[in-house]
Amino acid sequence: MIEVISQLGALRAHINGWKQEGLRVGFVPTMGNLHAGHFSLVELARRHADKVVASVFVNPTQFGPNEDFGRYPRTPDADTNGLQAAGCDALWLPSVDAMYPFGADHAVRMHVPGITDTLDGASRPGHFDGVATVVARLFNQVQADVAVFGRKDYQQLAVIRYLVRDLAYSIEILAADTLRDADGLAMSSRNQYLSEQERAIAPSIHRVLQVMRDACEAGVPRSAIEASAGRTLRTAGLVPDYTVLRRPDFTEPVDGETGALVALIAARLGTTRLIDNLEFDTGI
């Protein structure tokens, strides 16, 4: 049975016991309202660790003033059952007070420079500071050997990798592939906000990413690819925040270069903001 833990002392005692037995600990941080994509992260952690801890914490410091912190769904019973079925050994369920003992407004904040100032960082000021702040705390609390993050939040993954390297955390970061519905829509807790009509439109994002990849591989100039992707999304009924091609480090590629690239899209559909990306290599 999965252990549900809400006190930091109990969490550390649990993990220290495992480590005294020489066991490797995996960690999957989440904000709850879990779906199959989250459970696939647990399964990946299970393949790289003897014991797996997942956390569920809706982090107030990564939501902007006009974002959906208040309406973000909390489903603790379903999350616990799903995590147990996925092979998770412990659920870390901290309160806001446990995470931020001086209050969220008076917390020590983390800032990852450069990479957080573009794309989602520009559209959601302060978002990645909140992500880095809570992940640094979670890493300190759980003391895992390996942590798993999804590739769907590609910029977030890059922020975490930077944080770990810069602060010399002794934790291995694994990137899990994006899980998709049959029509290509990336699984996300926010998909439940979509109306039936919006849900039928949402897979356009993945199709446009594929077109961006194909056009890049065919040698079409980057500016033309990005502009065409934006027009296609608007025609489908979405409002794009960005449709861009980048290197994995988020620098801008030049036309015709070969190597690893990623197409990234953020777009609003009704009141819901969706993100997705597609990695590819023009050198293959």
ABEGO torsion letter per residue (X at the ends): XBBBBABAAAAAAAAAAAAAAGBBBBBBBBAEGBBAAAAAAAAAAAAABABBBBBBBBBAAABBAABAAAABBBBAAAAAAAAAAAGBABBBBBBAAAABAAEAAABBBBBBBGAAABEAAAABBGAAAAAAAAAAAAAAAAGBABBBBBAABAAAAAAAAAAAAAAGBBBBBBBBBBBBBAAGBBBBAAAAABBAAAAAAAAAAAAAAAAAAAAAAAGBBAAAAAAAAAAAAAAAGBBBABBBBBBAAGBBBBBGBBEBBBBBBBBBBEABBBBBBBBBBAAX
